[in-house]
């Protein structure tokens, strides 16, 4: 597939890098490989990368630290690879801005499925073209969301930097104003069949959204309902772009 999404794979295991490079290329992706954090930064500085596959354990840096630093300056989607079994490590990855994670060992076909799912959610170049529709803008609270360009701004013009997963979750609420959405419904909307039966990533994403929208501790924008799920608690006005 010419013009496929450009994937940067960062893993210190040469054999895994080669295997993933060959497999992803065979699936139509453009692939760049890096063996450590320094190489990763060099590739990011010189290439346009659509998605990063990042191992947690690197010889010169922690994948968590690299993900956190990247998220402070970029919204490039990140899938973490981890051999760690503790849920807390995966939760930390999601909290600092990763879009998904995959435990080692894994089937390369599952990685491809997750890459395509993340690209669909984040509007990456591997996503199918959407039918033409009237551009819309959503106004909620003191914020404005523009789905076509995936941007959220406050009333003072300051942009709210959201990851692809965070933006997708916000849109789930904006397109269903006032509705109570359970965790299962939100997982279905944002992750589809890729979600596992005990996936708690929605809770992490809601927490991140609250923090970025200045709602932490007040819950004036996103309410938590006992045994119910979550609800957008502010009025939403949708209008066509001029």
C-alpha positions in Angstrom: 0.0 0.0 0.0 1.9 3.0 -1.3 1.7 6.1 1.0 0.9 4.0 4.1 1.3 5.3 7.6 4.9 5.8 8.7 5.6 3.7 11.8 8.7 4.2 14.1 9.6 1.0 16.0 11.9 1.5 19.0 13.2 -1.7 20.6 16.7 -2.6 21.8 16.3 -6.2 20.6 17.7 -6.4 17.1 15.8 -9.5 16.1 12.5 -8.1 17.2 13.2 -4.8 15.3 14.0 -6.7 12.1 11.0 -9.0 12.5 8.6 -6.1 13.1 10.2 -4.1 10.3 9.7 -6.8 7.8 6.2 -7.7 9.0 4.9 -4.1 9.1 6.4 -3.4 5.7 4.6 -6.4 4.3 1.4 -5.0 5.7 1.8 -1.8 3.7 3.3 0.5 6.3 6.5 2.5 5.9 8.8 1.6 8.7 11.7 3.2 10.5 13.7 1.4 13.2 15.5 2.6 16.3 17.4 0.7 19.0 17.4 3.3 21.9 16.0 6.6 23.0 18.8 8.6 21.3 18.1 7.0 17.9 14.4 7.5 18.5 14.8 11.3 19.0 17.0 11.5 15.8 14.4 9.7 13.7 11.6 11.9 15.1 13.6 15.0 14.3 14.2 14.0 10.7 11.1 12.0 9.7 7.4 12.6 9.7 6.2 9.7 11.9 2.5 8.8 12.1 2.7 6.3 15.0 5.4 5.2 17.5 5.8 1.6 18.7 7.9 2.0 21.9 9.4 -0.6 24.1 9.4 0.2 27.8 12.8 -1.2 28.6 15.6 0.5 26.6 19.3 0.6 27.4 19.6 4.4 27.7 16.2 5.5 28.9 12.8 4.3 30.2 10.1 4.1 27.6 7.8 5.7 30.1 10.1 8.7 30.4 10.4 9.0 26.6 6.6 8.7 26.2 6.1 11.4 28.9 8.6 13.8 27.3 7.2 13.2 23.8 3.6 13.8 24.9 4.7 17.2 26.3 5.5 18.4 22.8 3.6 16.1 20.3 0.4 14.2 19.8 2.0 11.4 17.8 0.1 8.2 18.8 2.1 5.8 21.0 1.7 2.1 21.5 3.9 0.7 24.3 5.5 -2.7 24.3 6.0 -4.2 27.7 7.3 -7.5 29.1 6.2 -6.3 32.6 3.2 -8.1 34.0 2.0 -5.6 36.6 -1.1 -3.7 35.6 0.3 -0.6 37.3 3.0 -0.3 34.6 0.4 -0.3 31.9 -1.8 2.1 33.7 1.1 4.5 34.2 1.7 4.3 30.5 -1.9 5.3 29.7 -1.8 8.1 32.3 1.2 9.7 30.8 -0.3 9.7 27.3 0.2 6.4 25.6 -2.7 5.4 23.3 -2.5 1.6 23.7 -0.2 -1.1 25.1 0.7 -4.6 24.1 2.4 -7.2 26.4 5.4 -9.3 25.2 5.4 -11.9 23.8 2.8 -11.0 21.2 1.6 -12.0 17.8 2.6 -9.4 15.1 -0.9 -9.7 13.7 -2.2 -8.3 17.0 0.2 -5.4 16.8 -0.9 -4.6 13.3 -4.6 -4.7 14.4 -3.8 -2.3 17.3 -1.8 0.0 15.0 -4.7 0.3 12.6 -7.2 0.8 15.4 -5.2 3.6 16.9 -4.7 5.2 13.5 -8.5 5.1 12.9 -9.2 6.7 16.3 -6.6 9.4 15.8 -7.1 10.2 12.2 -3.8 8.8 11.0 -2.9 8.2 7.4 -3.9 4.6 7.5 -7.5 5.5 8.4 -10.1 5.2 5.7 -11.4 8.4 4.1 -14.5 9.6 5.7 -17.5 10.8 3.6 -17.7 14.5 3.1 -19.9 16.3 5.6 -20.6 19.8 6.8 -17.8 20.9 9.1 -19.0 21.3 12.7 -17.9 23.0 15.9 -19.0 22.0 19.4 -19.1 24.5 22.2 -19.2 23.2 25.8 -18.5 25.0 29.0 -15.7 27.5 28.2 -14.3 25.3 25.4 -14.7 24.8 21.6 -14.0 21.5 19.8 -13.4 21.3 16.1 -13.6 17.6 15.0 -12.4 18.2 11.4 -9.0 19.5 12.6 -9.1 17.6 16.0 -8.5 20.8 18.0 -9.9 22.0 21.3 -9.5 25.6 22.4 -10.5 27.5 25.5 -12.4 30.8 25.4 -9.1 32.7 25.7 -7.8 31.0 22.6 -5.4 28.7 24.4 -5.2 25.3 22.8 -5.8 22.2 24.9 -3.3 19.6 23.9 -5.2 16.2 23.7 -3.9 12.9 22.6 -5.8 11.0 19.9 -7.4 8.8 22.5 -8.4 11.7 24.7 -9.9 13.6 21.8 -11.9 10.5 20.7 -13.3 10.1 24.2 -14.3 13.7 24.4 -16.1 13.4 21.0 -18.0 10.4 22.4 -19.5 12.7 25.0 -20.0 15.7 22.8 -21.9 13.7 20.2 -24.2 12.3 23.0 -24.8 15.3 25.2 -26.4 14.6 28.5 -26.4 10.8 28.1 -25.0 8.6 30.8 -22.3 6.4 29.1 -21.1 3.3 30.8 -17.5 2.2 30.7 -18.5 -0.6 28.3 -20.2 1.8 26.0 -17.3 4.2 26.0 -14.9 1.3 25.3 -17.1 0.1 22.5 -17.2 3.6 21.0 -13.5 4.4 21.3 -11.8 1.0 21.1 -14.3 -1.4 19.6 -13.3 -5.0 19.5 -9.7 -4.2 20.6 -10.9 -3.7 24.2 -10.3 -6.4 26.7 -12.9 -7.6 29.2 -11.1 -5.9 32.1 -9.9 -2.8 30.3 -9.8 0.2 32.6 -8.3 2.6 30.1 -11.5 4.7 30.1 -11.0 5.6 33.7 -7.5 6.7 33.0 -8.6 8.7 29.9 -11.4 10.4 31.9 -8.9 11.4 34.6 -6.6 12.9 31.9 -9.4 14.8 30.3 -10.5 16.2 33.6 -7.0 17.4 34.3 -6.5 19.1 30.9 -10.0 20.7 31.0 -9.3 22.1 34.5 -12.0 19.9 36.0 -9.9 17.9 38.4 -11.6 17.7 41.8 -14.7 19.7 40.8 -16.3 17.3 38.3 -18.3 20.2 36.8 -17.7 19.1 33.2 -17.5 15.3 33.6 -19.6 13.6 36.3 -18.9 10.1 37.7 -22.1 8.2 38.4 -22.0 5.3 40.8 -22.4 2.0 39.0 -23.4 4.0 35.9 -20.4 5.5 34.2 -19.8 9.0 33.1 -21.8 12.0 31.9 -20.9 15.3 30.3 -22.5 17.7 32.7 -22.4 21.0 30.7 -24.5 22.2 27.8 -23.3 21.3 24.3 -24.1 23.5 21.3 -23.2 22.1 17.9 -23.1 24.5 14.9 -21.9 24.5 11.3 -18.6 26.1 10.6 -19.0 29.4 8.8 
